C-alpha cells in the first residue's frame, strides 16, 4: 500500500514539473510575452479601476462623515435651544410662583392685621363697656351708701 501511494505522488510531481516547463516555455515565447503584456495592461487597468473605486468610496465616506457632523451639530444646537427654552420657562414659572406666594403672604398679613385690629377694637369696646358698667356700679354703691348714711344719721339723731 505504501508503494502505490509513493508512486502516485511521484507521478503527480513529474506531471507538475512537466506542466511548469511547458508554461515557462510558452511564457518565454513571443506569443507568451505578448500575452504577458496584455495581462499586465489588463492588471494595470484593474488596478486603476480599483484605485478609482477606492477614491470614490473614500470621497463618499468623507461626505457621509461631514454630513453626520453637520447633522449632529444641528441636533446639538436644537437640543441646546430646547434646553434654554425649558430653562427660561422654568425661571418664569419660578418667578410666577414667588409672586403668587408673595401675594398670598400679603393677603394673609392684611387679613391678620384686620382681624387683630378688629379684635383690639372689640376688646377696647368691651373694656370700655366694662369700665362704664363698673363706674355705674360704683356710683350706685356710693348713692346707696349716702342714703344709708342719711338714714343712720336720722336714726341716731332721733
C-alpha distance (Angstrom), angle and dihedral (degrees) to the residues before:
residue distance angle dihedral
X1 . . .
X2 3.69 . .
X3 3.78 89.7 .
X4 3.81 93.9 55.8
X5 3.79 91.6 50.2
X6 3.81 93.2 48.7
X7 3.79 94.3 48.4
X8 3.86 90.2 49.3
X9 3.78 90.4 54.1
X10 3.80 90.2 48.1
X11 3.80 92.4 53.3
X12 3.80 91.2 47.9
X13 3.79 90.6 50.6
X14 3.79 91.9 47.8
X15 3.80 92.1 48.2
X16 3.81 91.1 48.7
X17 3.81 90.8 51.3
X18 3.81 91.9 50.1
X19 3.81 91.4 48.0
X20 3.81 90.7 49.8
X21 3.84 91.8 49.9
X22 3.81 90.5 49.0
X23 3.80 93.2 49.2
X24 3.83 91.3 46.2
X25 3.79 91.3 49.9
X26 3.81 91.5 48.0
X27 3.80 93.6 48.1
X28 3.81 90.1 49.1
X29 3.82 92.1 53.9
X30 3.85 123.0 89.1
X31 3.77 91.3 -104.9
X32 3.84 90.9 49.3
X33 3.82 91.2 49.9
X34 3.80 89.4 50.3
X35 3.79 89.4 50.2
X36 3.83 89.7 49.0
X37 3.83 90.6 52.5
X38 3.81 90.5 49.0
X39 3.80 90.9 47.0
X40 3.82 91.3 47.1
X41 3.83 90.1 49.6
X42 3.79 89.8 47.6
X43 3.84 91.1 48.4
X44 3.82 89.8 47.9
X45 3.80 89.1 50.5
X46 3.80 90.7 49.5
X47 3.82 89.5 46.7
X48 3.81 90.4 51.6
X49 3.80 90.6 48.0
X50 3.78 90.2 49.3
X51 3.83 90.2 48.9
X52 3.82 90.8 48.5
X53 3.79 91.2 47.6
X54 3.82 90.8 46.8
X55 3.80 89.6 50.3
X56 3.82 90.8 49.8
X57 3.79 91.7 48.4
X58 3.80 90.6 47.8
X59 3.82 91.5 49.0
X60 3.81 91.5 47.5
X61 3.81 90.7 47.7
X62 3.82 90.4 50.8
X63 3.80 89.9 49.2
X64 3.79 90.8 50.3
X65 3.81 91.0 48.7
X66 3.82 90.4 49.5
X67 3.80 90.6 48.1
X68 3.79 90.6 48.9
X69 3.82 90.3 49.5
X70 3.79 91.4 49.7
X71 3.80 93.6 46.9
X72 3.79 92.8 46.3
X73 3.81 89.8 49.6
X74 3.82 89.7 50.4
X75 3.80 91.3 49.0
X76 3.78 90.3 47.4
X77 3.81 91.2 51.2
X78 3.80 90.5 47.9
X79 3.80 90.4 49.9
X80 3.81 90.8 49.3
X81 3.81 91.1 49.1
X82 3.81 91.6 48.5
X83 3.81 90.6 47.5
X84 3.81 90.4 50.4
X85 3.80 90.6 48.6
X86 3.79 91.9 50.2
X87 3.80 91.3 46.0
X88 3.80 91.3 50.7
X89 3.80 91.0 47.5
X90 3.80 89.8 50.5
X91 3.82 90.4 50.3
X92 3.80 90.9 50.0
X93 3.81 91.2 48.7
X94 3.79 90.1 47.8
X95 3.80 91.1 51.7
X96 3.81 90.1 46.9
X97 3.81 88.8 50.8
X98 3.80 91.3 49.8
X99 3.80 90.5 48.5
X100 3.80 91.5 48.8
X101 3.82 91.4 48.3
X102 3.81 90.4 48.4
X103 3.81 91.3 49.4
X104 3.80 91.1 48.2
X105 3.82 90.9 48.0
X106 3.82 91.1 49.8
X107 3.80 90.2 48.3
X108 3.81 92.1 49.9
X109 3.81 90.8 45.9
X110 3.81 91.4 50.6
X111 3.81 91.6 47.3
X112 3.81 91.7 48.5
X113 3.82 91.1 48.0
X114 3.82 91.3 48.8
X115 3.81 92.0 47.6
X116 3.82 91.2 46.0
X117 3.81 91.2 48.6
X118 3.82 91.0 47.5
X119 3.81 90.3 47.5
X120 3.81 89.9 48.5
X121 3.80 91.6 49.6
X122 3.78 90.5 46.7
X123 3.81 90.1 48.9
X124 3.83 90.4 49.5
X125 3.80 90.9 48.9
X126 3.80 91.0 47.9
X127 3.81 90.8 47.2
X128 3.79 90.2 47.4
X129 3.81 91.1 49.5
X130 3.80 90.0 47.5
X131 3.80 90.8 48.9
X132 3.82 91.4 48.8
X133 3.78 90.7 47.8
X134 3.81 90.4 47.7
X135 3.82 91.3 48.6
X136 3.83 91.1 49.5
X137 3.76 88.7 49.6
X138 3.83 91.3 49.6
X139 3.82 91.0 47.4
X140 3.79 91.0 48.4
X141 3.77 90.1 48.5
X142 3.83 90.9 50.2
X143 3.81 91.2 49.6
X144 3.78 90.4 48.5
X145 3.80 90.2 49.4
X146 3.78 90.7 48.3
X147 3.81 90.1 51.0
X148 3.78 91.1 47.7
X149 3.80 91.2 48.2
X150 3.77 90.5 52.3
X151 3.82 90.8 49.5
X152 3.80 90.1 48.3
X153 3.80 90.6 47.7
X154 3.80 91.2 49.6
X155 3.73 92.7 46.8
X156 3.76 93.6 48.7
X157 3.78 92.8 47.5
X158 3.70 95.3 50.8
